Each structure stands twice: as C-alpha cells, then as structure tokens.
Amino acid sequence: AQSVTQLGSHVSVSEGALVLLRCNYSSSVPPYLFWYVQYPNQGLQLLLKYTSAATLVKGINGFEAEFKKSETSFHLTKPSAHMSDAAEYFCAVSGPGGNRLAFGKGNQVVVIP
Amino acid sequence: GAVVSQHPSWVICKSGTSVKIECRSLDFQATTMFWYRQFPKQSLMLMATSNEGSKATYEQGVEKDKFLINHASLTLSTLTVTSAHPEDSSFYICSARWGQGYEQYFGPGTRLTVT
C-alpha cells in the first residue's frame, strides 16, 4: 500500500518568495509520484509527475520537484510565488501503472502581496 | 486534449431521493474511470475503480448498494447515490485514463448537497 504525508495544512508565502511544499511518501513498490493543484470548486490539475525517469521533474507554471529515494521525499518548489499560485496543492502516490492514487491531506497556499 | 467533464456541477436533493452524476471523457476513450469523494478542507478519497464493461471495484468501507457505478461505454461512467442522506453531502470527482497509461485526468467535480 502507498501513502503520502504533507505537513502544514496552510502555507503562507510572500509574493516573489520561494514556495516549498513538502511531501514524504511510503510505498512498498517503486512509486509514481504526482503533484496536483486544485482551485476552489474545481477538479484537480496535474502540475508534474515522477515515473522513474529523471529525478528532477519540471512542471507547469514554473513548479518543479525532486525525487529523493533516500529521503522518501518529493518536495515541490517554485522560486518566486505569484498571486495566481494561491490554491490547494496535493501530493499523490501510486504504484507502477498509476492505479489507486493515494493523496496527501493537501496544502492550502496563501500568497501575501 | 484529455478533457473530462462532469454533470451536473452541483445538485441539491432531498433526503431519501437518488441522484445520478455523469462523468464523460470528451476526447479520448477511457478504459478506466475512478470516483473520488472529497469532504470540505480534506483530501480526496478513492471510492471505486471502474473498467468499461465490467463491475466496479469498490474501496473498503464504501457501500456498493448505496453508490452505484456504471461504466457502460468508453466515454461515460455514472455514479448514482441511492437514498441520499445529509451525510452523503460532499464533492464528488471523477477521473479517467486510457489503456495502461498511468496518468489520470480529472473532471471538475460535482457538489452534492442533501437536505
């Protein structure tokens, strides 16, 4: 079984500052890892994914994440926060094949002008 | 590409009635569809996985007779909440993928309120 831990339900960041959202996973098989963004009353949009290729993954809207097997982590970063980055962010893990995504509890990101 | 729609986007129903939610893949054939439930300020919980033409596989703790899932075609899956009660009020999100691909494409969600 796979699981994900995201600490800190609310994250405040100043506009222009670094965005860092932490994700640690647990998996008994080689994991596939995902970061999704959700805007109010909308579905999920894929930001980026790791599927056993390059460990540094670049996604949309300037986000990137690095897979670190030794730390069982897949933290999400963006060098400079924009007001439009205010949203809920979810980390998710699945086994190879992508079945049965397990989501973390999410981080609500607030961007302060 | 890879667009998934849901209908309705929100619905209010009375306790004891049934509600059907549709999930459609608009530009691809979805061999597998997933249904999730999301409570306010919480994460998504997988309810069931459905493959076209076969019975859905429900997660532990999800009542099969209450949440009826039908995946009759490669572009449509439906979730019917039978005899709805206020505790069924939630945000229901579907996702779809094709073939053996790992990536799931999510619909915009349906907010159900049972009064």
HADDOCK unambig.tbl for C-alpha pairs under 7 A between the chains (distance, minus, plus):
assign (segid A and resid 42 and name CA) (segid B and resid 108 and name CA) 4.76 0.50 0.50
assign (segid A and resid 42 and name CA) (segid B and resid 109 and name CA) 6.10 0.50 0.50
assign (segid A and resid 43 and name CA) (segid B and resid 93 and name CA) 6.71 0.50 0.50
assign (segid A and resid 43 and name CA) (segid B and resid 106 and name CA) 5.98 0.50 0.50
assign (segid A and resid 43 and name CA) (segid B and resid 107 and name CA) 5.47 0.50 0.50
assign (segid A and resid 43 and name CA) (segid B and resid 108 and name CA) 3.85 0.50 0.50
assign (segid A and resid 43 and name CA) (segid B and resid 109 and name CA) 5.36 0.50 0.50
assign (segid A and resid 44 and name CA) (segid B and resid 106 and name CA) 5.75 0.50 0.50
assign (segid A and resid 97 and name CA) (segid B and resid 100 and name CA) 6.71 0.50 0.50
assign (segid A and resid 97 and name CA) (segid B and resid 101 and name CA) 6.71 0.50 0.50
assign (segid A and resid 97 and name CA) (segid B and resid 102 and name CA) 4.86 0.50 0.50
assign (segid A and resid 98 and name CA) (segid B and resid 102 and name CA) 4.09 0.50 0.50
assign (segid A and resid 98 and name CA) (segid B and resid 103 and name CA) 6.45 0.50 0.50
assign (segid A and resid 103 and name CA) (segid B and resid 43 and name CA) 6.47 0.50 0.50
assign (segid A and resid 103 and name CA) (segid B and resid 44 and name CA) 6.31 0.50 0.50
assign (segid A and resid 104 and name CA) (segid B and resid 43 and name CA) 6.42 0.50 0.50
assign (segid A and resid 105 and name CA) (segid B and resid 42 and name CA) 5.96 0.50 0.50
assign (segid A and resid 105 and name CA) (segid B and resid 43 and name CA) 4.71 0.50 0.50
assign (segid A and resid 106 and name CA) (segid B and resid 43 and name CA) 6.21 0.50 0.50
